[in-house]
Amino acid sequence: QVQLVESGGGLVQPGGSLRLSCAASGFTLDYYAIGWFRQAPGKEREGVGCISSSDGSAVYADSAKGRFTISRDNAKNTVYLQMNSLKPEDTAVYYCAADLVGCGDYVERIGLYSWGQGTQVTVSS
């Protein structure tokens, strides 16, 4: 079965950190860019960032710049989202998606991705 599985979410205090994982099964991530997205209650799903397949470079939404880092370990068929200095407004369900096109305009293709169950991140004191 071809799927991406997100994990690593939880409850964290403001200012804390979490590392989310996006693990692929049934296919290899090597040739895919991987986008991270999130959806807060009552809001549309939005892009957080994306890591390319070619050189591992990443792009980030303004809300994530300087706080979040995306990395990949192709040997483990997994992509990570390291989130530091978390804020209450980061509370959302986080999803990852695979894209053969690359990271350019990845958010514009949000309607084309297949989604997993996501992982809940709650930032609260």
Secondary structure by P-SEA (a helix, b strand, c coil): cccccccccccccccbbbbbbbbbcccccccbbbbbbbbccccccccccccccccccccccccccccbbbbbcccccbbbbbbcccccccccbbbbbbbcccccccccccccccccbbbbbbbcc
